[in-house]
Amino acid sequence: MISSESAYRDRPRQGTAVRLRPRASVLLGLASLVGIVGFCWPLLIHGQAGTNLAHSADAPWIFIAVLPLLLAVVLSELAEGSLDAKAIALLGILAACGAALRVPSPGVAGFEPVFFLLIPAGRVLGRGFGFVLGAITIAASALITGGVGPWLPFQMFGAAWMGFGAGCLPPARGRFEILMLAGYAAVAGLAYGTLINLWFWPFGAGTTTSFSFVPGSGFAHNLHSFVFFDLTTSLGFDIPRALTNGVLVLVLGRPVLAALRRASRRAAFDVPVTYG
């Protein structure tokens, strides 16, 4: 007799519930590589290049590249039995809930609860699930709020890495787990703002300011300019985002984690199969 559900119910709930399969790991690595190249290629512009280029040219191609990779991750997990139809339904529900959270608060003063669900979902359901959920949530919320633009694929990667990172946190339980997730949520909120600045800064800071990107001027000079740009232009948004996510995890993290763990027991999330 197969008793996979009872085996999962009895296993320790200290870490993520899902192992990332080798095929999915490769696909997520490729997707992340696309994101890293998209963020960083402007930093490799040589000194004689013009700075009036913008991500409006490459963003559609990045978006087109990442969508089939996300679909391939889901299909590979379905083929290997790590996900089933119930898990896919849960992915859609969580993405819809996350997108709905963005409607009343589209980044006003940094208040962005859209990221809150990514933290417990990545923690409970795994790194791959968190990555895909982050990207889909931002894409869906952009369609709802009319926030489609060259920034969209970069926001998708930022949220995807946030969900992925939540699944990489070490084992913990009880109050310490909540405190760890809240701390991660705050740090991830700050890191997300820094990433979004990175895609915007080479083309949006002008060419005559003290924090402008200067092609060919060297890594150290441009890194100093970027840090100055980040600290002086976006902390007013990044700090409220970090506080919002941290406080939401502290207040709502425990019941959300419990609900996700109950839901995961009814879907195939790498549940060990035992015979008896």
N, C-alpha and C positions, 0 to 999 in steps of 0.2 A: 504494500500500500504506500502511495506517495503522500508525504505529509510536509510539503514545502512551506505551506503557510504557517503551520505550527512551529516549524524549525526557525523560520524568520522571526516569529513572535518571541521566541526564547533567546535569540541571539542578543549580545550587548548592543545597546543603541548609543555608542560613543562616537562613532565616526560616520562617514558617509555609507549609505546603504548599497552603493553601486560601484563595482569595479569597472574601470574604463578598459574596454577590449582593445587588443592591438590594432585592429583595423580602424576603429574609431579614434584611437590615439593618433594614428598617422593622418587621418582626415582633419582632426582638430589642429594638428601641427601645421598642416598646409594652410588651413583657414587663418591661423594666427600669423603665419608667415606673410600671407597676403596683407593682413592688417598692419604688420610691422613695416612692410615696404611702403604701404600707402601713407603711413604717418611720417616716415623718415626720409623718403626720397628727396624732398626739397632741401634737406641738409647737405646733400651731395652735389648741389648745383655748383658749377665752377665759377670762378670770379668774373668771367666775361659774359655769363648768362644774364638774361633779363629777369627782373623780379616781379614782373607784372603777370606772370602765370598764376593760375588759381586752380584749386581742386575741382572746379566745375568741369574740368576736362577729364580728370581721372576718376572722380567719384562714381560716375555711372558704371565704369568698368569694374571698379572694386565691388560695387553692389552686385553686379552681374556675376562676378566670380565667387562671391561668398554664398549666395543663395543655393547653388547646386551642391556646394560643400556641406552646408547645413543639412540639406535634404539627404545627402549621402551618409552623414553621421547617423541620422534617424533610421534610414533604411538598413544600415549595417547593424545597428543595435536590434532592429526588428528581426533581421535574418539570423542573428546569433542568439536570439531568445532573451536578451537583456530587457527588452521592452515589449509590451503587447498593446492591443487596442486600447485597453484601459489606461495604460501609461500615456499613450498618445493623446487620449481624451483629457487626461490630467494636465498635460503640457498645454493644450489649447485653452483649458479653463484658467490656468495660472497666467498665461499670456494675456488673456482677455481681462482678468482682474488687474494685472499690472498696468495694462493700457488704460483701463478705467480710472486708475489712481492718478493718471497724468492729466485727465480732462479738467478737474477743478483747480489744478495747480501746475501749469505748464512752465515750471522753472522760475516763477516769480520770486525774486529775492533769494534764490537758491533753494526754495522749499520744493523738493522733488521726492515725494514718497513712492514714486514709480519704482525706485530701486529696492524698496524694502523687501518685497517678496523674493527677490533674487537670492538674498542671503540664506534664509531658512530652506529654500528650495534646493539650492546648490549643496547645502549642508546635508540634507536628508536624502535627496534623490541622486546626488552624484555630480561629478565635475562636468561630464559630457552633457547631462541634462541641464545643468546650470548655464553652460555656455550657450546651448541652443535657445533656452528660455530667455536669456538676456537679449540676444539678437532679435528674436521674434517679438518680444515685448516692445522694444523700442520701435521696430518697424510698424507694428500694429498701432501703437500710440501716435506715431507720426501721421499715419493715414487718417486717424480719427481727428487729430488736432490741426491738420493741415501743415505739419512741420516737415514736409518732404523738401529736401534740398541737398546741396553737396555735402552738408555736414552729417547727413543721415547714416551712411555706412560707417563713419568714424564713431558716432554715438553707439551704433550697434556693436562695434568691437569693444568699446569701453564697457558697456553693460555686460557683454558676453564674458569678458575677462573677469568682471566682478563676480558673476555667478560661478565661473570656473574656480576662482580663488577660494570661494566659500567651501567648495567641495574638497579643497586641498588642506583645510585646517586640521590640526592634530586631534586625536580622540579626547573627548571631555564629556562631562555629564553634569546635570543639575545646574546650580547657580553659576558655577565656573564656566559652563558652556555658554550660558546667556551672556555673561560678561565678555567672554572671548568673541562671540559673534557681534556684540555691540561695538567692541573696540575695532574689529575688522570692518564693520559697516562704516564707522567714522573715517578710518584710514582710506577705505576704498572710495568714499565720497570725495575726499581730497584728491586722491589719485585720478579719479575720473575727470575732475576739473582740469588737472594738469594735462592729461591726454588730449582733451578737447582743445585746450590752448595750443598744444603742439601742432595740431593740424591747421589751426587758424593763424598762428603767429607769423610764419614766414611771409604771408601775403597780406595780412591784415594790420600789421603794426606800422605800415608805411616804410619809407626809406631814409627818413631824416631824423628820427627820434633816437634817444639814447638806448632804447631797447629794440631797435630795428634789427631784423635779420640781414646780415651782409654776406652775400655769396662769396665764397673763397677766402673768407677772413680767418678761418681756422675754427676748430671745434671748441676750444676753450673760450674764445671771444663770444661765439654765438651761444654757448651754454650760459655764460654770464648774462648775456642780454635776455635769454629766454627766462631765466630765473627771476630777473628783475621785472620782466613783463608779467610773469605769472603772479608774483607777489603784489604788484601794484594795480593790477586790473581785475583780478578774479577772486581774491580772498573773500570779498563781500558776498559772493555766491557760493564759494566752496565750503566755507565754514558753516553757514546755515544748512547746506546739503548734508554735511558730515554729522551735524548735531541732529538733524531730522531723522536720518537713518539710524543713528545710534540710539536715540530715545525710543523710536518705534520698536526696535529690536528688544530693548529693555522692557518696554511695556507689553508688547504683544508677542514677543518671541516665543515664550513658553507655550501658549495655546496653539500658535501657528505650527510650531514644530510637532506638537502632539497630533494635530489634525493631519499634517503631511505624513507622519509615520503611520497613522491609521490607514490613510489612503494608499500608501505604498504597499501595505500588506495585501491589498486587493488587486494589485497589478504586478506584472513581472518586472521587478527591479533587481535582477541578479539574485533571485531567491535561491538559496541552496536547497537541493532536492535530496531527501533522505528516504530510504526504503525500510519498511518495518512491517 
